[in-house]
Amino acid sequence: MTMTIPAGMPVPADLDASAEPCAPGGETTSLYEAIGGRAALVAAVDGLYGRLLADPELARFFPGGVGERHRRYVVTMLAGALGGPHHYRGPDLAASHSGLGITDAQFDRTAAHLAATLDELGVPAEQASQVVAVVAGLRPAVVSA
């Protein structure tokens, strides 16, 4: 099962929209492919930032909103972490978050928003849990308070 992409959501030209349960030859499909590839991650990141910007406790970390470049960095970073073909070449995650004073509770709150976003997009609970677990591995680079 793949994420449901909301109507009107632009789909990147490089999308391989044919995610299947197994790759040819019976190989296991990556989590990236299983959830729907790049278009699914774009929808998830957009949904996540919508939730973060609406959350009074977390919105303060984004005083100017979230630009397209930042969104692309996050999509690419997640794509690589979930087994996709993309390699993140953006700013160092720890350096980008140092000095922000992000707490464990705020990280957990963000993870809850991610889980809710994935649920809203129709990602099966098992796959959503795997995505959240991958993101949880980023805690040491993000939490600084």
C-alpha positions in Angstrom: 0.0 0.0 0.0 1.3 3.5 -0.8 0.5 6.9 0.5 -2.4 8.7 -1.0 -1.2 11.9 -2.7 -3.7 14.7 -2.1 -5.5 16.1 -5.1 -3.6 19.0 -6.6 -0.3 18.0 -5.1 2.4 18.5 -7.7 4.2 15.3 -8.5 7.9 15.6 -9.3 8.9 14.6 -12.8 11.4 12.1 -11.6 8.8 10.1 -9.7 8.6 6.3 -10.2 4.9 6.0 -9.5 4.9 2.2 -9.8 5.9 1.2 -6.2 5.2 -2.6 -5.9 5.3 -4.9 -2.9 8.4 -6.7 -4.3 11.0 -5.8 -6.8 11.6 -8.0 -9.8 13.3 -11.2 -8.7 11.6 -11.3 -5.3 13.9 -8.8 -3.7 12.4 -6.8 -0.8 11.2 -3.3 -1.7 12.7 -0.4 0.3 10.6 1.5 2.7 11.0 4.5 0.4 9.3 2.5 -2.4 6.8 0.9 -0.2 5.3 4.2 0.9 5.2 5.6 -2.6 8.6 7.2 -3.3 9.4 10.8 -3.7 5.9 12.1 -4.3 4.8 10.4 -1.0 7.6 12.0 0.9 6.8 15.5 -0.6 3.2 15.1 0.6 4.4 13.9 4.0 6.9 16.7 4.5 4.3 19.3 3.3 1.7 17.8 5.7 4.2 17.7 8.6 5.2 21.3 8.1 1.6 22.3 8.0 1.1 20.7 11.4 4.3 22.1 12.8 3.5 25.7 11.7 0.0 25.3 13.3 1.5 24.1 16.6 2.1 27.1 18.9 4.9 25.3 20.7 6.8 24.3 17.6 6.0 27.1 15.2 8.4 29.4 16.9 11.3 27.4 15.3 10.1 28.6 11.9 9.5 32.4 12.3 9.7 32.9 8.6 7.8 29.8 7.6 9.4 26.9 5.8 10.9 27.6 2.4 11.0 25.3 -0.6 14.8 24.7 -0.2 14.4 23.6 3.4 11.5 21.2 2.3 13.7 19.8 -0.5 16.5 19.1 2.0 14.2 17.2 4.3 12.6 15.2 1.5 16.0 14.2 0.1 17.4 13.4 3.6 14.3 11.2 4.4 14.5 9.6 0.9 18.0 8.4 1.5 17.3 7.3 5.1 14.4 5.2 3.9 16.4 3.4 1.2 15.6 5.6 -1.8 18.1 6.6 -4.5 18.6 10.1 -3.2 21.7 11.2 -1.3 21.5 14.2 1.0 24.1 16.8 0.4 22.6 19.7 2.4 23.8 21.4 5.6 25.0 19.2 8.5 21.9 18.3 10.5 23.5 18.7 13.9 25.1 22.1 13.0 21.8 23.3 11.5 19.9 22.5 14.7 22.5 23.5 17.3 21.6 26.5 19.3 17.9 26.1 18.6 17.4 24.6 22.1 15.1 21.8 20.9 14.1 19.5 23.7 13.3 15.8 23.8 9.6 16.7 24.4 9.6 18.9 21.3 11.3 16.2 19.3 8.6 13.7 20.5 5.9 16.2 19.7 7.3 16.5 16.1 7.4 12.8 15.8 3.7 12.6 16.9 2.9 15.1 14.1 4.8 13.0 11.6 2.9 9.9 12.7 -0.4 11.7 12.4 0.6 13.0 8.9 1.5 9.5 7.7 -1.8 8.2 9.1 -3.7 10.9 7.3 -1.9 10.0 4.0 -3.0 6.4 4.4 0.4 4.9 5.3 -0.2 1.5 7.0 0.7 1.6 10.7 3.6 -0.8 10.4 5.3 1.2 7.7 4.5 4.5 9.5 6.1 3.1 12.6 9.2 2.2 10.6 9.4 5.8 9.2 9.1 7.3 12.6 11.7 4.9 13.9 14.1 6.1 11.2 13.4 9.7 12.1 13.9 8.9 15.8 17.4 7.9 15.0 18.1 11.6 14.2 17.3 12.7 17.8 21.0 13.1 18.8 21.6 15.5 15.9 18.5 17.6 16.5 18.0 17.7 20.3 20.3 20.2 22.0 18.5 21.2 25.2 
